[in-house]
């Protein structure tokens, strides 16, 4: 089976634990206003590669990946579900740690059996939640967040470690109300192991220019690390509120 691959990175350090071989899948159904990889949107782009060819690249530097593994990102890897499942299955057979960096947009809650083969060979999910509010999410990305939130809950139910990523975008995700609501939701994900709160940047502008696409947030200033740190604190406040409520409910249920 061939997959459409945009590119690979040999020594990724921000795409999961350790040093990782990062595979950028081609194709993405979302059109996030702040996307910095518009060159991955076209599902017919990229180069065709087999799982074996990608694993051969991994093996060339395997000694460097002893505390890392493979990360599938994009684009949106789950657009190529069958190929992604084959890649991760063959990686696991070689004892390689697998990480899925996804938006979750392709997940279909009504057909969970389609995703079980993939989840059974996935060691870690890094999930981008763009916005916790459904309507705001649709305006920001072109899609509802219903399937994304369902996927987050599915990962938690399956016991798979989960890292959440959230980008702070001025005018979109920079309110304390939105941040605390996000925290309250992810506080209920019992396999949550990490939270990355990232400041919006405009480093993708040259790609839009090269593709002849107007940059949607041309008048939006980048976010400072300090602002992102403050937002993370608000999200943590929401998580703590959720955990406190759950603990109170358990105490009441246990009785005197």
N, C-alpha and C positions, 0 to 999 in steps of 0.2 A: 504494500500500500504506500502511495505517495502522499505527502502533505505539502501544503504551500507555506513556505518559510520565508519571512522577510529578511532575517539576518540572525546571526548568533554572536554572543559575547563570551569570550573564553574565561574571564576572571571577574565575574560579577560579585560585588560585595554588599549590595543593598537589596538583593532579591531573594532573601531567605537566609538561614543560618550558614555561616562559613563562607568559603569561596565556592562559587557556583558557575556551572556552564549554563548560560541563559539562552533560551531559544525563543525568538520573537516570531509568533505565528502571524500569518497574513490574514486580513479580513476582520472587520468589526462592524456590528449593526448599529452601534451607538454613535452619536455625533456630539460629544461633549464640547461645550463652548470653549473649554480651556485645553482640549486635547493637544498634546505636543508631538503626537505621532500620526498626523493625517496621512502619511505615506503608507500606513498599514491598513487603511480603510478598505481598499479595493480587494475583494475576496479572490479575484482572478490574477492578482499581482504576485510578486515574490518568485521564488524558484521552487521547483518540485524537488523534494528530498525524501528519502526513505528513513525509517526509524534506525535502521542499521547504519546508515551513513552518518546520522547525527551522533549515535553512540560511539562510532569510531572516532569522531572528533573529541568526544569526552574522554575516551580511553587514552588518547595521546598525552593528556595532562592529568591523568587520574591521580597521580601522587599529590597534586595540589588540592584535590577535592576531597581529601580524606575526612574533613569535618564539614563538608558541604554536600553538593549533589547537583541535580538538574532542576532548573526552574523553567516552566513553560509560561510565557507571557505573550504580549501582543501589542496591537491587535487584541483579538479575543480568542484564546485557545479552544474554548468549547464550541466555537463554530465548526471546528474540525474534530468532532467528538470521537469518531471511530479511530482516526489516526492518532489523536492524543492518547486514547486508551491503549492502543498498540504500543506507542512509545513508552508510556509509563509501565506497562506490563513487562516489556523487555528490559527496561531499566531496573525494575524491582528484581527480576530474575538474576541480574548481575550484582545485586546488593547495593544499588544506588538509591540514595534518598531523593524522593520526588516532591516537588513543590509546585502547586498550581496558583499562578497569579492571575486572577480573573475579576471581571465585573459581575459575574453571575447572571448576566442578562439572558443567556441562552437556556438557562435551566427551566424545565417545564414541570411544575409540581404535580400535574395530572399524569405524568409518565415517569415516576421516580425510578422504575426498573431500568430505564435506558441509561441512567447515570451510575447505577450500582457497580458495574464492572470498572468504571473509572475510579470511583471513590474507594474501591477495595485495594487499589494500588497507589493511592495518594497519601503521602505522609503529612503534608501540611498544605493548608489553603490560605493564601493571602487574598483577601476580598476587599475590593474597592467599593465603598458605599458613598455614592456621589452626593446624595441628599436624602434625609430621612422622610421628608414630606413628599407624598406621591405627586402632587401637582407641580411643585417646584422642581422635582426630579425630572418630570416630563419636559418642562421648559428648558432645563439645563442640558438634558441629554437627548431629548426626542423620544424617550420611552418612560413608561411607568417603572416604579421600583418594586412592584409586587413580587415578581419572580426572584428578584435579587434578595429581598428579605426572606422569602421562603427558602432560598438556597442557604442562606446563613443559618437558618433554623435547622435545616436538614444536616448541615455539616456538624452542628452541635449535637444533634440527636445521634449521629453516626460515631461520635466520639473522636472526630478528627481535629487535631490542633488547628486553631484559627487565629490569624492575624488580621486585624481590620486596618484599612488605610482610608484616610479622609483628607481631602484637599480643602484648605481654607481659601475661598474665592470672594473677594470684595463684592458686596451686594447680593451674594448668593448663599454662602455658608458661613458668614461672619457674625451671625447673631447668637447671643448666649442661649436664647430659647431653642434654636435649631440644634445647637451643640449639645445641650442638656438632653433634648429629646433623643438624639442619636445615642448618647451615653446610656440613657434609660433602656433603649432597645438592646444594645449590645451587652448590657449588664445581665441580660437573661440568656446569653449564649455561654453555656457552661464549659466550653472548651476554649474560651478566649485566652490566648497566650501572649498577645502583643497588640499594641495600638500605635500606629504611625500617623501623626497629624502633620501634614505637609503644607508648606506655604505655596500659594499660587506663584508661578513664574511665567514669563513670556518668552522663554528660550526657543519655543517652537515656531516663532514668527517667520524665520527664514524659510522653513519648510513650506509654509502657506504661500509665501511669495514665489517660491520655486514651482509650486503646483498651480499657481494662478488662482488661489482661493482666498477670498477676503478673510482676514483674521477677526473672529467675532468679538474678541475682547480687546480690541486695539487701544481703547481709551482706559483700560483697567491697569492700575499700577501693581507691580509685584508686592507680595506680602512679606513682611519682615519675619525673621525667626522668632522674635519676641512675641509677635501677634499670634503666631502658630502655637507657641508655648502656652499663651493665655487661653487659647481655644482648647488645647488639650486638657487644661485644668477644668474647664467647663464640662467637657465630655466626661472626665473622671468624676465630677460631681454627680452627673446623671447616672453613671455606673454605680456609685456608692448608694445613691437613693434607691435604685432598683434592688441592690443586694440587701439593704436595710429592710426594705419592705418584704422581701422574700424571707428573711430571717424572722421578722415579726410574725408572718403568716405561719411559718413552721412552729414557732413557739406557741401560737394560739391553737394550732392543730394538735399539738402534743398534750395539751391540757395541763392541769395543775400537777 
